[in-house]
Amino acid sequence: MSPRRPRRRTYLFESPRSFPAGFRPFFVAVGDFNGDMVQDLAVVNQNSDTVSVLLGAWNFPAGTTPVSVAVGDFTGDGRPDLALSNRDSNQVSVLINNTGL
């Protein structure tokens, strides 16, 4: 008896949709930044020194040349905050989420 081969699965995705961000978007993180139980995106924009939060396409100042972003509740208040690594300033920026305050 020969071994059974796994069935091939077909994965389907919708057509891609593009959203505006800052200049040279570089890295994306996911979190519910406005507390509506829907996942949002945070995008670091390397050449505009900003981070875009894509739920209303807000841009927030970041450090110099941000290249990565991480999400975590750094203050223990139940809201996701952002930490950005900034390549050219050798610093990390932390953006505390004040949604609903």
N, C-alpha and C positions, 0 to 999 in steps of 0.2 A: 504494500500500500504506500503510495507516494504521499509526502507531506502536503497539506493544504496550503495553497498560496493565499495570502491575505487579499481581500477584495480591494480594488482600487476605489478610492473615494474621489468624488468630484467636489471641489471647493468653489463656491461662487461668491463673488464680491460685487457690490454695486460699483458703478463707475466712480473714479476718484473725484472728489470735490476739493477745490483749493480754497484756502482762507488766507487773507492778508496777514502778514506778520511784519516784523522789522526787516532791516537790511541784513541779508545773509543769515537766515535762520539756520541754527546749527544743531540743536539738541532739544528733545521734547520729553516732558514728564506729564503724568496723568494724576489728577486729583479732583475732588469736588470742592472747588474754591469758593463757591457762593452758597453752599448748603442746600441746594435744591435736589439732592440725591441723584444728580446726573453728572457723570465724569466730564471734566473740562481738561483743556490742554494748557501747559505752560511751555513756551518756546523761548530759548535764549537766542538773541539776535547779535551775532558776533561783531558785526561792523557798525551797528548803531548803538551799542552799549545799553541795550534795553532787554527786558523780558516781556513777551506778549502773553496775556492770559486770554485764551480763546473761548470765551463765552459771550463776550461783547467786544472782543478784539481790543482790550485795554493794553496799553504799553506803560510799563513802570521803569523808572531809572534802575540801572544795574551798575556793576563795576565796569572796569575797562576790559573790553573784549571778552564777554562771557562765553564760555564754551560748553558748559554742562549745567544741568539743573537737577535737583533732587527734591522730593516732596516728603514732608514729615510734620508731625504736630510737635514743634519744638517748645511750645509754651504750655502744653497740657490742657488747652482749652477746648479740644475736640475739633478744631479747624485746621486744615492743612496749610502749612507754611512752606516757603520756598528757600532753598539754599543754592546759590550760584557760585561756580568757580570762575574766577576772572583771570585769564591768562596773562595779560600784560601788566596788571597791577600787583600780581602775586598775592591776591586777597580772595576771601570768600565773602559774598554778600548774603545776608539773611533778610528775607522779606516776611514780616509777621502779618498774618491774615487778620484784618480787622473787620471782616464782613459781619454785619449784624450788630456792631457795637454802637 
